[in-house]
Amino acid sequence: MPAKGKKGEYAELPSTLERSPKKAQDTYEKTLENAEQEYGGDEERAHRVAWAAVKHSFEKVGDHWEAKDHRGPSDPRAAERGPNASGPSYGGVDVEGKTKEQLLDEARRLGMHVSTHLTKPEIAAEIEKANKRADRAARAKKR
């Protein structure tokens, strides 16, 4: 079932989830629905909780989400939790759960030419930029 909007009607899934596996969509929708009930209609908090649930099991690859090999926080901000969590997010790139070599492989798979001299956070930031470009291209294509 799609997520509910401000007036109680069902809204569309975020576009990146529309292009993702059914399990990622279900995770977002069910978590959002439960969080809206739990937090008494605090929509912003409910969406934060739903995205956190997605990021716990999935990682952003290009313009969609893919299942991670291991569940867990994908970045320093996700590990901290809460609305005031600090640290970089990397837009869903699983920097915590992957080695530098795995991040380099992912970058290559996305068609990027990334230097092996970069650190894990630098590689993750470059992958995040590529993911944003792919997402923008997919949205433009949809119109």
LINKA-V887457 format. One record per backbone hydrogen bond with DSSP energy under -0.5 kcal/mol. NH is the residue of the N-H (numbers start at 1). CO is the residue of the C=O. E is the energy in kcal/mol with one decimal. If there is no record, write none. Layout:
NH&CO&E + NH&CO&E
This chain:
5&9&-4.0 + 8&5&-1.5 + 11&3&-4.5 + 17&14&-1.0 + 18&14&-1.6 + 19&15&-1.1 + 20&17&-1.7 + 21&65&-0.8 + 24&21&-0.6 + 25&21&-1.8 + 26&22&-3.0 + 27&23&-2.5 + 28&24&-2.1 + 29&25&-2.7 + 30&26&-2.8 + 31&27&-2.1 + 32&28&-2.7 + 33&29&-2.5 + 34&30&-2.4 + 35&31&-2.8 + 36&32&-2.5 + 37&33&-1.5 + 38&34&-2.7 + 39&35&-2.8 + 40&37&-1.0 + 41&36&-2.4 + 42&39&-1.2 + 43&41&-1.8 + 46&42&-2.4 + 47&43&-2.4 + 48&44&-2.1 + 49&45&-2.4 + 50&46&-2.3 + 51&47&-2.6 + 52&48&-2.2 + 53&49&-2.0 + 54&50&-1.9 + 55&51&-2.9 + 56&52&-1.2 + 57&53&-0.9 + 57&54&-1.0 + 58&54&-2.5 + 59&66&-3.0 + 60&92&-1.7 + 61&64&-3.1 + 64&61&-1.5 + 65&16&-0.6 + 66&59&-2.7 + 68&57&-2.7 + 72&56&-2.6 + 77&88&-1.4 + 79&75&-1.8 + 80&76&-1.2 + 81&77&-1.5 + 85&82&-1.3 + 92&89&-0.9 + 93&90&-1.5 + 95&74&-1.3 + 95&93&-2.1 + 96&74&-1.7 + 103&99&-2.1 + 104&100&-2.4 + 105&101&-2.4 + 106&102&-2.3 + 107&103&-2.4 + 108&104&-2.4 + 109&105&-2.4 + 110&106&-1.6 + 111&108&-1.9 + 112&107&-2.7 + 114&112&-0.7 + 118&115&-1.2 + 123&119&-2.6 + 124&120&-2.9 + 125&121&-2.2 + 126&122&-1.9 + 127&123&-2.5 + 128&124&-2.6 + 129&125&-1.9 + 130&126&-2.1 + 131&127&-2.8 + 132&128&-2.3 + 133&129&-2.1 + 134&130&-2.4 + 135&131&-2.4 + 136&132&-2.5 + 137&133&-2.3 + 138&134&-2.2 + 139&135&-2.3 + 140&136&-2.4 + 141&137&-2.1 + 142&138&-1.5 + 143&139&-1.1
